[in-house]
Amino acid sequence: MFLRWFSLVALTLAFHGRAGTFPTKPVKVIVPFSPGGGSDTFVRILQSGIQANQLLGQPFTVINVPGAGGTIGSRRAKGAFPDGHTILNLHDGILSAKHSGQALYGAEAFEPIAATGRSGTLICVSDEAPYQTLAEVLAAARKNPGSVSFGANFGATSYFAGRMLEQVYEGAEFNFVPAGGGAKRFAAMKGGHLDVSTFTVSEYVGFQAGGLRAVALLGAERHPAFPEVMTAREQGIDVDWDLIQYWWAPKGTPPERIARLAAVLREAMATPEVAAKFKELYVDPLFVTGPELTRLIGERDAKVARLSVRQAIELPDFPMMIGMLLVVVGGVAAWRGGRPAAMEAGTLKALAGLGLSLGVYVLALQSGRVAYVFATMVFMFALGAWLMRGGQRRWSALAVTACGVSGLCQVVFTRWLIVDLP
């Protein structure tokens, strides 16, 4: 009786929140870069405005998932349950990652919520570097191709900015070095591991005092905050490249929840504290949503698509290979039915069943097409049924246990620990 009630309560809690007024639990925004960078700072400004003014009714939690130029975090958001409780903040890197081959998806894999800010892009060097202008940097890259290290993850917006400079300055060739987000690029530059990289205006505001020098602004005119910094066009280099911050939800998120999130972001940008912080960091308070946002994304996607990129090294899908190997090994062991002299037949079959069940379970979660609760429930029931072979079979207890444990895990991880599950 206890197990039956336990199962009922756990499953009720696990599926609670799919109905009712949105949001019914904390909204997690994935920032696919390390803390301290431009994107992280930008999101936390809006986070403070949302929470200080209680605009959402639930906590607005920032989760940093850095790596691979933002694609690890975007993949996690893409596979999240489309209920509006997990969203993504990612700038134009979502477009450049697709066109560089770093990701097999782009903006079309998400539901766009809003664009909430535009930042200028600066080409920067360490204050100890010999370069005073962008023209000097490109001249060195042309004189000795590959001698100037450019901090940019392959496929990221910084990489595309570097490729634009190479294409308009014939003969110049950078040595592109993966260096992470803005904070990591700045640290690498100060450590002497990078010669040049891009930074947004807001990042430059934070890093300038630490020894960063801008040699050009990739904009149509000089920035009022740094009138001494020439534009690239003033130096004879026709490149214009800024950065827009977008908010995305998993594909299939209900339109009314998209509208609710967009409204919250609009309200947050209108609060005095957010407006003041944007002004302090020289972020243009752009806000676009709806059909206008779709047109904006299409225009910028076309601009990125026109830029050629160097071929990236494609790595095998190791998780899928390991999962397939696990299934094959478990299947072969179960089919042969043989056993070492010191091993009982029942033990060998149990291990074979475990390997086969675990392999199928991993592949199901890896595919992203099966909900965690359902996959775990089936896995536990199948595994228990296998282990009960030849002994007393307690089907009702097994079913209750499988339902209860899978439901409780869903509650613990998603409601209390705020951890995304497959």
Rosetta blueprint (number, residue, H / E / L):
1 M L
2 F H
3 L H
4 R H
5 W H
6 F H
7 S H
8 L H
9 V H
10 A H
11 L H
12 T H
13 L H
14 A H
15 F H
16 H L
17 G L
18 R L
19 A L
20 G L
21 T L
22 F L
23 P L
24 T L
25 K L
26 P L
27 V E
28 K E
29 V E
30 I E
31 V E
32 P L
33 F L
34 S L
35 P L
36 G L
37 G L
38 G H
39 S H
40 D H
41 T H
42 F H
43 V H
44 R H
45 I H
46 L H
47 Q H
48 S H
49 G H
50 I H
51 Q H
52 A H
53 N L
54 Q L
55 L L
56 L L
57 G L
58 Q L
59 P L
60 F E
61 T E
62 V E
63 I E
64 N E
65 V L
66 P L
67 G L
68 A H
69 G H
70 G H
71 T H
72 I H
73 G H
74 S H
75 R H
76 R H
77 A H
78 K H
79 G L
80 A L
81 F L
82 P L
83 D L
84 G L
85 H L
86 T E
87 I E
88 L E
89 N E
90 L L
91 H L
92 D L
93 G H
94 I H
95 L H
96 S H
97 A H
98 K H
99 H H
100 S H
101 G L
102 Q L
103 A L
104 L L
105 Y L
106 G L
107 A H
108 E H
109 A H
110 F E
111 E E
112 P E
113 I E
114 A E
115 A E
116 T E
117 G E
118 R E
119 S E
120 G E
121 T E
122 L E
123 I E
124 C E
125 V E
126 S E
127 D L
128 E L
129 A L
130 P L
131 Y L
132 Q L
133 T L
134 L H
135 A H
136 E H
137 V H
138 L H
139 A H
140 A H
141 A H
142 R H
143 K H
144 N L
145 P L
146 G L
147 S L
148 V L
149 S E
150 F E
151 G E
152 A L
153 N L
154 F L
155 G L
156 A L
157 T H
158 S H
159 Y H
160 F H
161 A H
162 G H
163 R H
164 M H
165 L H
166 E H
167 Q H
168 V H
169 Y L
170 E L
171 G L
172 A L
173 E L
174 F L
175 N E
176 F E
177 V E
178 P L
179 A L
180 G L
181 G L
182 G H
183 A H
184 K H
185 R H
186 F H
187 A H
188 A H
189 M H
190 K H
191 G L
192 G L
193 H L
194 L L
195 D L
196 V E
197 S E
198 T E
199 F E
200 T E
201 V H
202 S H
203 E H
204 Y H
205 V H
206 G H
207 F H
208 Q H
209 A H
210 G H
211 G L
212 L E
213 R E
214 A E
215 V E
216 A E
217 L E
218 L L
219 G L
220 A L
221 E L
222 R L
223 H L
224 P L
225 A L
226 F L
227 P L
228 E L
229 V L
230 M L
231 T E
232 A L
233 R H
234 E H
235 Q H
236 G L
237 I L
238 D L
239 V L
240 D L
241 W L
242 D E
243 L E
244 I E
245 Q E
246 Y E
247 W E
248 W E
249 A E
250 P E
251 K L
252 G L
253 T L
254 P L
255 P H
256 E H
257 R H
258 I H
259 A H
260 R H
261 L H
262 A H
263 A H
264 V H
265 L H
266 R H
267 E H
268 A H
269 M H
270 A H
271 T L
272 P H
273 E H
274 V H
275 A H
276 A H
277 K H
278 F H
279 K H
280 E H
281 L L
282 Y L
283 V L
284 D E
285 P L
286 L L
287 F L
288 V E
289 T L
290 G H
291 P H
292 E H
293 L H
294 T H
295 R H
296 L H
297 I H
298 G H
299 E H
300 R H
301 D H
302 A H
303 K H
304 V H
305 A H
306 R L
307 L L
308 S L
309 V L
310 R L
311 Q L
312 A L
313 I L
314 E L
315 L L
316 P L
317 D L
318 F H
319 P H
320 M H
321 M H
322 I H
323 G H
324 M H
325 L H
326 L H
327 V H
328 V H
329 V H
330 G H
331 G H
332 V H
333 A H
334 A H
335 W H
336 R H
337 G L
338 G L
339 R L
340 P L
341 A L
342 A L
343 M L
344 E L
345 A H
346 G H
347 T H
348 L H
349 K H
350 A H
351 L H
352 A H
353 G H
354 L H
355 G H
356 L H
357 S H
358 L H
359 G H
360 V H
361 Y H
362 V H
363 L H
364 A H
365 L H
366 Q H
367 S H
368 G L
369 R L
370 V L
371 A L
372 Y H
373 V H
374 F H
375 A H
376 T H
377 M H
378 V H
379 F H
380 M H
381 F H
382 A H
383 L H
384 G H
385 A H
386 W H
387 L H
388 M L
389 R L
390 G L
391 G L
392 Q L
393 R L
394 R L
395 W H
396 S H
397 A H
398 L H
399 A H
400 V H
401 T H
402 A H
403 C H
404 G H
405 V H
406 S H
407 G H
408 L H
409 C H
410 Q H
411 V H
412 V H
413 F H
414 T H
415 R H
416 W H
417 L L
418 I L
419 V L
420 D L
421 L L
422 P L
